[in-house]
């Protein structure tokens, strides 16, 4: 899979997640939204993990001298893994902030 196809796939996943999140906003009163959110979050974490494993595998293959792996493939995979992790970290920070805001609301 070329790096352009991978980036297109990543953009497609982000668009899907955005559409799901917008659907949760409009259907917030439904109990099913919580399960969908948890599944979406789990898929996001699994995707980040997969990208990091792919980047590590490519780095190891390149370091061992595998002629099938180029430096550009290693760099693109590493950047994808880093971007995915940073995105997940920002989502986590927003969730923690929202939780703290809810806990600070006096009843």
C-alpha positions as CSV (number, residue, x, y, z in Angstrom):
1,X,0.0,0.0,0.0
2,X,1.5,3.3,-1.0
3,X,1.8,6.2,1.4
4,X,-0.8,8.2,-0.5
5,X,-3.4,5.4,-0.2
6,X,-2.5,5.1,3.5
7,X,-3.1,8.8,4.1
8,X,-6.4,8.6,2.2
9,X,-7.4,5.7,4.4
10,X,-6.5,7.7,7.5
11,X,-8.5,10.7,6.3
12,X,-11.5,8.4,5.6
13,X,-11.3,7.0,9.1
14,X,-11.2,10.5,10.6
15,X,-14.2,11.5,8.5
16,X,-16.1,8.4,9.7
17,X,-15.3,9.2,13.3
18,X,-16.4,12.8,12.8
19,X,-19.7,11.7,11.3
20,X,-20.2,9.2,14.2
21,X,-19.4,11.9,16.8
22,X,-21.9,14.3,15.1
23,X,-24.5,11.5,15.2
24,X,-23.9,11.1,18.9
25,X,-24.5,14.8,19.5
26,X,-27.9,14.7,17.7
27,X,-28.8,11.4,19.4
28,X,-27.4,12.2,22.8
29,X,-30.6,11.1,24.6
30,X,-30.3,7.5,23.3
31,X,-28.6,5.0,25.6
32,X,-26.9,3.3,22.6
33,X,-24.7,6.4,22.1
34,X,-22.5,5.5,25.1
35,X,-21.7,2.0,23.7
36,X,-20.9,3.5,20.3
37,X,-18.6,6.0,21.9
38,X,-16.8,3.3,23.8
39,X,-16.4,1.2,20.7
40,X,-15.2,4.2,18.7
41,X,-12.6,5.0,21.4
42,X,-11.4,1.4,21.5
43,X,-11.1,1.4,17.7
44,X,-9.1,4.6,17.9
45,X,-6.7,3.1,20.5
46,X,-6.4,-0.1,18.5
47,X,-5.6,1.9,15.3
48,X,-2.9,3.9,17.1
49,X,-1.4,0.7,18.4
50,X,-1.4,-0.8,15.0
51,X,0.3,2.2,13.4
52,X,3.0,2.2,16.1
53,X,3.6,-1.6,15.6
54,X,3.9,-1.0,11.9
55,X,6.3,1.8,12.3
56,X,8.5,-0.3,14.7
57,X,8.4,-3.2,12.3
58,X,9.5,-1.1,9.4
59,X,12.2,0.6,11.5
60,X,13.6,-2.8,12.5
61,X,13.5,-4.1,8.9
62,X,15.3,-1.0,7.6
63,X,17.9,-1.2,10.4
64,X,18.6,-4.8,9.5
65,X,19.2,-3.9,5.9
66,X,16.0,-5.2,4.2
67,X,16.1,-3.9,0.6
68,X,12.3,-4.0,0.4
69,X,12.0,-1.2,3.0
70,X,13.0,2.4,2.1
71,X,13.8,5.2,4.4
72,X,10.8,7.2,3.1
73,X,8.5,4.3,4.1
74,X,10.0,4.3,7.6
75,X,9.7,8.0,8.0
76,X,6.1,8.1,6.7
77,X,5.0,5.3,9.0
78,X,6.8,6.9,12.0
79,X,5.0,10.2,11.3
80,X,1.6,8.5,11.0
81,X,2.2,6.7,14.3
82,X,3.2,10.0,15.9
83,X,0.3,11.9,14.5
84,X,-2.1,9.2,15.6
85,X,-0.7,9.2,19.1
86,X,-0.8,13.0,19.4
87,X,-4.4,13.0,18.3
88,X,-5.3,10.3,20.8
89,X,-3.5,12.2,23.5
90,X,-5.5,15.4,22.7
91,X,-8.8,13.4,22.8
92,X,-7.8,12.0,26.2
93,X,-7.0,15.5,27.5
94,X,-10.4,16.8,26.3
95,X,-12.1,13.9,28.0
96,X,-10.3,14.5,31.3
97,X,-11.1,18.2,31.1
98,X,-14.8,17.4,30.4
99,X,-14.8,15.0,33.4
100,X,-13.3,17.6,35.7
101,X,-15.8,20.2,34.5
102,X,-18.7,17.8,35.3
103,X,-17.3,16.9,38.7
104,X,-17.0,20.6,39.5
105,X,-20.7,21.3,38.9
106,X,-22.4,21.7,42.2
107,X,-25.7,20.0,42.5
